[in-house]
Amino acid sequence: MGKVFWIFVVILLIGGYMIKTGLDTDFGESEDRKNFIWTFAKWVFKMGGNVKDTVGYAVAQDWKPEMSDNNTFIVEEIE
């Protein structure tokens, strides 16, 4: 679980750095700090929504293999 936490922190740091450089933020200016925080928060919430949508889609899928009457797997050809 610790690795997942550190991966999450690294992703947030990289995203924050990309937002900072994309906005050309000067943290000495109050308006720039507010703009950075607002943009960063919107990005984090959008990322959370995307993760929720992806997990919801994966959970809704039928992951069980199809079985025939004699308990063998049905293998479909992939074209």
PATOR-666998 format. One line per field, with one value per residue: residue number from 1; z, y, x of N, C-alpha, C in turn; chain; residue in three letters. Coordinates in Angstrom, 3 decimals. Each point is the difference from the previous one (the first is absolute). Last residue first. Layout:
# residues N
seq	c(NUM, ...)
nup	c(Z, ...)
nnorth	c(Y, ...)
neast	c(X, ...)
caup	c(Z, ...)
canorth	c(Y, ...)
caeast	c(X, ...)
cup	c(Z, ...)
cnorth	c(Y, ...)
ceast	c(X, ...)
mol	c(A, ...)
type	c(ALA, ...)
This chain:
# residues 79
seq	c(79, 78, 77, 76, 75, 74, 73, 72, 71, 70, 69, 68, 67, 66, 65, 64, 63, 62, 61, 60, 59, 58, 57, 56, 55, 54, 53, 52, 51, 50, 49, 48, 47, 46, 45, 44, 43, 42, 41, 40, 39, 38, 37, 36, 35, 34, 33, 32, 31, 30, 29, 28, 27, 26, 25, 24, 23, 22, 21, 20, 19, 18, 17, 16, 15, 14, 13, 12, 11, 10, 9, 8, 7, 6, 5, 4, 3, 2, 1)
nup	c(-34.490, 3.610, 2.368, 4.247, 3.876, 4.723, 4.172, 3.253, 2.323, -2.003, -2.376, -1.365, 0.895, 0.324, 3.043, 2.946, 0.957, -1.409, 1.119, 2.517, 2.480, -2.283, -0.654, 3.585, 0.793, -2.483, 1.321, 3.669, -0.766, -1.738, 2.989, 2.431, -2.140, 0.021, 3.835, 0.392, -2.464, 1.683, 3.294, -1.368, -1.493, 3.300, 2.242, -2.275, -0.097, 3.812, 0.508, -2.460, 1.688, 3.321, -0.473, 0.238, -2.440, -5.395, -4.988, -4.758, -2.177, -0.987, 3.269, 3.892, -0.474, 0.031, 4.194, 2.540, -1.093, 1.747, 4.465, 0.958, -0.731, 3.315, 3.765, -0.413, 0.463, 4.343, 2.254, -0.987, 2.113, 4.336, 0.772)
nnorth	c(-12.182, -4.189, -4.296, -2.979, -3.936, -2.382, -3.788, -3.932, -2.989, -1.829, 2.643, 4.521, 5.050, 5.103, 3.753, 4.577, 4.792, 4.400, 5.436, 4.204, 2.023, 2.962, 4.473, 2.961, 1.833, 3.777, 4.178, 2.182, 2.345, 4.314, 3.492, 1.859, 3.242, 4.374, 2.538, 1.978, 3.964, 4.101, 2.086, 2.544, 4.406, 3.315, 1.544, 3.109, 4.501, 2.607, 1.751, 3.842, 4.214, 2.075, 0.402, -1.915, -4.099, -0.652, -2.793, -1.901, -3.626, -4.431, -1.947, -1.752, -4.077, -3.953, -1.619, -2.461, -4.559, -3.024, -1.292, -3.229, -4.506, -2.137, -1.693, -4.205, -3.790, -1.398, -2.630, -4.554, -2.863, -1.665, -3.888)
neast	c(-10.812, -1.122, -2.876, -1.740, -1.271, -2.003, 0.417, -1.820, -3.409, -4.150, -3.300, 2.420, 2.213, 2.832, 2.605, 0.568, -0.269, -3.264, -0.956, -0.321, 3.592, 2.885, -1.438, 0.455, 4.253, 1.187, -1.811, 2.012, 3.969, -0.352, -1.011, 3.568, 2.617, -1.601, 0.814, 4.263, 0.788, -1.608, 2.584, 3.725, -0.758, -0.621, 3.859, 2.746, -1.328, 0.831, 4.340, 1.091, -1.320, 2.727, 5.416, 4.324, 0.930, -0.229, -0.744, -1.392, -2.562, 1.372, 2.879, -2.023, -2.320, 2.476, 1.433, -3.069, -0.580, 3.112, -0.606, -3.327, 1.080, 2.531, -2.265, -2.088, 2.660, 0.927, -3.266, -0.153, 3.050, -0.928, -2.583)
caup	c(-1.365, -0.111, -0.851, -1.207, -0.537, -1.394, -0.452, -0.694, 0.820, 0.628, 0.881, -0.721, 0.191, -0.350, -1.295, 0.127, -0.013, 0.378, -1.007, -0.701, 0.901, 0.187, -1.246, -0.177, 0.922, -0.490, -1.210, 0.387, 0.650, -1.045, -0.754, 0.846, 0.005, -1.306, -0.005, 0.918, -0.616, -1.099, 0.596, 0.545, -1.130, -0.670, 0.885, 0.043, -1.304, -0.061, 0.929, -0.618, -1.076, 0.588, -0.282, 0.782, 1.289, 0.944, 1.310, 0.301, 0.342, -1.058, -1.149, 0.361, 0.092, -1.370, -0.699, 0.534, -0.501, -1.425, -0.123, 0.380, -1.061, -1.137, 0.332, -0.018, -1.419, -0.566, 0.544, -0.658, -1.361, 0.046, 0.000)
canorth	c(0.334, 1.450, 0.439, 0.682, 0.876, 0.283, 1.380, 0.377, 0.736, -1.004, -0.894, -0.822, -1.443, -0.730, -0.676, -1.452, -0.532, -1.402, -1.018, -0.383, -0.799, -1.304, -0.757, -0.370, -1.111, -1.164, -0.492, -0.558, -1.282, -0.934, -0.384, -0.889, -1.269, -0.602, -0.490, -1.146, -1.147, -0.467, -0.654, -1.279, -0.880, -0.266, -0.869, -1.327, -0.615, -0.363, -1.119, -1.190, -0.427, -0.606, 0.768, 1.236, -0.206, 0.622, 0.484, 0.929, 1.285, 0.370, 0.475, 1.185, 1.122, 0.301, 0.646, 1.349, 0.803, 0.215, 0.923, 1.342, 0.464, 0.360, 1.254, 1.067, 0.210, 0.766, 1.356, 0.690, 0.321, 1.135, 1.192)
caeast	c(0.388, 0.147, 1.097, -0.444, 1.043, -0.317, -0.015, 1.228, 0.962, 0.869, -0.749, -0.981, 0.142, -1.214, 0.015, -0.023, 1.361, -0.163, 0.288, -1.223, -0.828, 0.643, -0.102, -1.400, -0.255, 0.733, -0.651, -1.306, 0.294, 0.417, -1.185, -0.789, 0.706, -0.251, -1.378, -0.098, 0.672, -0.852, -1.164, 0.435, 0.264, -1.269, -0.785, 0.615, -0.226, -1.414, -0.206, 0.578, -0.906, -1.195, -1.208, 0.082, -0.652, 0.927, -0.417, 1.108, -0.600, -0.942, 0.761, 0.794, -0.929, -0.438, 1.118, 0.151, -1.112, 0.274, 1.131, -0.438, -0.891, 0.850, 0.687, -0.995, -0.284, 1.117, 0.012, -1.098, 0.437, 0.903, -0.831)
cup	c(-0.034, -1.401, -0.083, -0.784, -1.300, -0.490, -1.475, -0.487, -0.675, 0.760, 0.708, 0.996, -0.827, 0.123, -0.248, -1.380, 0.087, -0.150, 0.563, -1.031, -0.721, 0.887, 0.175, -1.259, -0.134, 0.878, -0.517, -1.215, 0.401, 0.573, -1.097, -0.702, 0.849, -0.088, -1.337, -0.016, 0.870, -0.657, -1.085, 0.575, 0.473, -1.152, -0.670, 0.826, -0.038, -1.313, -0.055, 0.883, -0.691, -1.080, 0.522, -0.180, 0.933, 1.361, 0.788, 1.323, 0.203, 0.237, -1.140, -1.205, 0.297, -0.023, -1.422, -0.688, 0.470, -0.612, -1.466, -0.138, 0.307, -1.156, -1.169, 0.283, -0.158, -1.492, -0.644, 0.462, -0.746, -1.386, 0.000)
cnorth	c(1.249, 0.304, 1.521, 0.438, 0.594, 1.013, 0.089, 1.425, 0.211, 0.642, -1.026, -0.926, -0.713, -1.495, -0.710, -0.646, -1.524, -0.679, -1.401, -1.108, -0.510, -0.905, -1.399, -0.817, -0.469, -1.219, -1.273, -0.588, -0.686, -1.378, -0.999, -0.482, -1.028, -1.369, -0.642, -0.568, -1.246, -1.239, -0.529, -0.773, -1.395, -0.993, -0.379, -0.960, -1.416, -0.718, -0.487, -1.230, -1.262, -0.538, -0.737, 0.873, 1.192, -0.078, 0.587, 0.712, 1.085, 1.353, 0.422, 0.550, 1.281, 1.175, 0.391, 0.765, 1.441, 0.865, 0.310, 1.024, 1.417, 0.526, 0.467, 1.355, 1.139, 0.229, 0.831, 1.456, 0.777, 0.416, 1.249)
ceast	c(0.820, 0.483, -0.021, 1.220, -0.511, 1.026, -0.370, -0.146, 1.361, 1.166, 0.884, -0.693, -1.066, 0.273, -1.331, 0.038, 0.042, 1.364, -0.206, 0.231, -1.239, -0.841, 0.583, -0.217, -1.447, -0.259, 0.664, -0.716, -1.308, 0.305, 0.334, -1.254, -0.763, 0.678, -0.354, -1.419, -0.135, 0.602, -0.936, -1.189, 0.404, 0.193, -1.319, -0.840, 0.579, -0.311, -1.444, -0.181, 0.510, -0.943, -1.229, -1.232, 0.129, -0.680, 1.162, -0.273, 1.044, -0.640, -0.927, 0.744, 0.758, -0.981, -0.412, 1.111, 0.082, -1.102, 0.307, 1.118, -0.489, -0.856, 0.862, 0.646, -1.001, -0.166, 1.101, -0.053, -1.072, 0.468, 0.870)
mol	c(A, A, A, A, A, A, A, A, A, A, A, A, A, A, A, A, A, A, A, A, A, A, A, A, A, A, A, A, A, A, A, A, A, A, A, A, A, A, A, A, A, A, A, A, A, A, A, A, A, A, A, A, A, A, A, A, A, A, A, A, A, A, A, A, A, A, A, A, A, A, A, A, A, A, A, A, A, A, A)
type	c(GLU, ILE, GLU, GLU, VAL, ILE, PHE, THR, ASN, ASN, ASP, SER, MET, GLU, PRO, LYS, TRP, ASP, GLN, ALA, VAL, ALA, TYR, GLY, VAL, THR, ASP, LYS, VAL, ASN, GLY, GLY, MET, LYS, PHE, VAL, TRP, LYS, ALA, PHE, THR, TRP, ILE, PHE, ASN, LYS, ARG, ASP, GLU, SER, GLU, GLY, PHE, ASP, THR, ASP, LEU, GLY, THR, LYS, ILE, MET, TYR, GLY, GLY, ILE, LEU, LEU, ILE, VAL, VAL, PHE, ILE, TRP, PHE, VAL, LYS, GLY, MET)
